[in-house]
């Protein structure tokens, strides 16, 4: 499965998991300390190929999504349920622990959020 858009993930282990499951390019945020340079790379990627944000189902992952969406509102989002991202030993949570099939399924179900309308 080839993904045209660039997938934004939190770290190197997430990139490894994505590349194991699909043929795609990634941008790593290096955790929740997302830099201005990384945000600029994401904006550029959105303009050229489109972006899918695929972060962990936890507070830092939600925070990263919110920061990116504020800076680049047109991005798409892929999600995995928390129970699909728990490490086999139960001591970790993240996209890097998901099985290939679950990653592919999440990427097939991406969506683009609607723009907020003024009330």
C-alpha positions in Angstrom: 0.0 0.0 0.0 1.5 3.3 -1.1 0.6 6.5 0.7 1.0 9.8 -1.3 0.8 12.1 1.6 3.6 12.5 4.1 2.8 11.0 7.5 3.7 13.0 10.6 4.6 10.8 13.6 6.2 11.4 17.0 9.5 9.5 16.7 11.9 7.1 15.0 10.1 4.0 16.3 6.8 5.2 14.8 8.6 5.8 11.5 9.9 2.2 11.6 6.3 0.9 12.3 4.8 3.0 9.5 7.4 1.9 6.9 6.9 -1.7 8.0 3.2 -1.5 7.3 3.1 0.8 4.2 5.2 2.6 1.6 5.3 6.1 2.9 7.5 9.1 3.8 7.4 10.5 7.3 8.2 13.6 9.3 9.1 13.1 13.0 8.1 15.7 15.5 10.5 14.3 18.1 7.8 14.1 20.7 5.7 17.0 22.0 8.5 19.5 21.8 7.6 20.3 18.2 9.8 23.0 16.8 9.0 25.9 14.5 11.3 24.3 11.8 9.3 21.0 12.0 6.0 23.0 11.7 7.4 24.7 8.6 8.4 21.3 7.1 4.9 20.1 7.7 3.4 23.2 6.1 5.7 22.7 3.1 4.8 19.0 2.9 1.1 19.9 3.0 1.5 22.3 0.1 3.4 19.7 -2.0 1.9 16.3 -1.2 -0.6 16.6 1.6 -0.1 15.5 5.3 -1.6 12.8 7.5 -1.0 13.3 11.2 -0.7 9.9 13.0 0.2 10.4 16.6 -0.1 8.3 19.7 -3.6 8.1 21.4 -2.5 9.9 24.5 -2.3 13.5 25.8 1.0 14.4 24.2 -0.3 12.9 20.9 -3.4 15.0 21.1 -1.4 18.1 21.9 0.9 17.6 18.9 -2.2 17.2 16.7 -3.7 20.4 18.0 -0.4 22.4 17.4 -0.1 21.1 13.9 -3.7 21.7 13.0 -3.5 25.3 14.3 -0.4 25.9 12.1 -1.6 23.8 9.1 -5.4 23.5 9.3 -5.9 21.4 6.1 -4.0 18.3 7.4 -5.7 14.9 7.5 -5.8 12.7 10.6 -5.4 9.0 11.2 -6.3 7.4 14.5 -5.8 4.2 16.4 -7.6 3.1 19.5 -5.5 3.1 22.6 -5.9 -0.7 23.0 -4.4 -1.3 19.6 -1.2 0.6 20.6 -0.3 -1.0 23.9 3.1 -2.8 24.0 3.0 -6.6 24.4 4.6 -6.3 27.8 1.9 -3.7 28.8 4.5 -1.1 29.6 4.2 1.2 26.7 1.7 2.9 24.4 2.3 4.2 20.9 2.0 3.7 17.2 5.2 1.8 17.3 3.4 -1.1 19.1 0.5 -1.4 16.6 0.4 -4.3 14.2 0.8 -3.6 10.5 -2.9 -4.4 9.7 -4.1 -1.9 12.3 -1.8 0.8 10.9 -3.1 0.2 7.3 -6.7 0.2 8.5 -6.2 3.5 10.3 -4.6 5.1 7.2 -7.5 3.8 5.0 -10.0 5.6 7.3 -8.3 9.0 7.3 -10.4 12.1 7.2 -10.1 15.8 6.7 -11.7 17.8 9.5 -14.3 20.4 8.5 -13.5 24.0 8.9 -15.0 25.6 12.0 -17.9 27.9 11.1 -18.7 31.0 13.0 -21.9 31.0 15.0 
